[in-house]
Amino acid sequence: MLPPKTTKKIIYLDHAAATFLDPKVKQAMEPFLASEYGNPSALYSKGLIASKAIASSRKIIATIIGARPNEIIFTAGGTEANNLAILGLAKKHKMPQHFIATTIEHSSVLKSLDALVGEGHKISLINVDKEGFVDFDKLKKEIRPQTVLISVMYANNEIGSIQPIAEIGKWLTRINNERTRKNLNRIYFHTDACQAAGVLDVNVNHLGVDFMTVNGSKIYGPKQVGFLYVRSGVELEPLIYGGGQERGLRSGTENVAGIVGMATALELAQQNKEKENIRLLKLRDRMFKNLKASIKALRLNGPGLNNKILNRLPNNLNLSFSGIEGESLLLYLDSYGICVSTGSACDTNSLEPSHVLSAIGLKNKDIKSSIRITLGKNNSIEEINYVAKILSQLVKELSKVKTPN
Ligand SMILES: *Cc1c(COP(=O)(O)O)cnc(C)c1O
């Protein structure tokens, strides 16, 4: 039987949607939310304190990603950074260009590309296989003389599949050398690393990328802050005009506290990633094993769980429970204080079934019966065992309600 419902203690398992603010990050931000309110553009010392904080954050981030400080453009989050890379590059060209991305990109990439279609640009979306990995051969065949950008996300927010960014980067370097000989333009490479920044190597030279998007809110930092790495020499047109901050690419008074918080968060996450990845992977696999043992109609969506190769984010589980509505499960779990998300109405703004689950071949009914569980650094083995128990019992109860067919 199910234990009594309680929402007294929250078990938060939706870290791909948002993470809590790490106490150390909060501490680093606090002065800039209170006493250090100077405008970073001001010339007196109170302004200088703010501009120095931005400069040192920029340096911390640049060191971590192997870039130069002036290659970092701070934005108001991952969505804006993705828009800036795609629309900012398109605005640089008078003639229609060709853009390539995958079918499982974040909506901020897909919708930016959609917006370009109306302006005469051409878009190719490359499919992924059943596990959610980009079809590299198809990608290779898709490039054209007019191609200016390839955008491939580093790790997927729904199914956790990790794309071979470094491999694509190496191949593209070769292609670009050939193109230079043929007097063709360079093809730029963008990766949306929002889900990867706290987990994987984000060195832009190892990856071979010209643009990289990172945000604060997925790495235990603040929301509405992010950055776009822009390789030196690559020209973009701004999307926001004004006082000329961020080398003119992103005007507006800087979010000083947010920037300091994001830099601190990235530093913390990168320092601890090896140990934390192993811990999360063990918890995640334990959760799956427990569920698999008690639920017959359980299906894992996305890459297979494999201890040896990091091909799936270590905190990600995406599951379908045949015949049971994911949304019912979500609401029942919520009544036990457990937070997960679904693949159908992944956010309350959209009733569309997940484009990612559909891209890996799930039928609508399996998408409707899916939930996403993403673990985080405060989750314990006790929580995992408890959630697996509640979830198994909920699935049992809910399948009884259903008439067998
Ligand atoms: C969250 C997320 C975004 C959007 O970032 P915001 O900071 O919410 O604008 C973009 N891409 C991926 C992969 C994400 O997970």
The ligand as an ORCA input file, in Angstrom:
! r2SCAN-3c Opt
* xyz 0 1
  C      17.367     25.800    -20.072
  C      17.932     25.657    -21.427
  C      17.954     26.726    -22.335
  C      17.327     28.063    -22.017
  O      18.030     28.770    -21.060
  P      17.324     29.973    -20.239
  O      18.422     30.454    -19.361
  O      16.157     29.388    -19.528
  O      16.915     30.996    -21.245
  C      18.529     26.529    -23.567
  N      19.040     25.336    -23.900
  C      19.036     24.279    -23.078
  C      19.641     22.993    -23.496
  C      18.479     24.407    -21.806
  O      18.458     23.347    -20.994
*
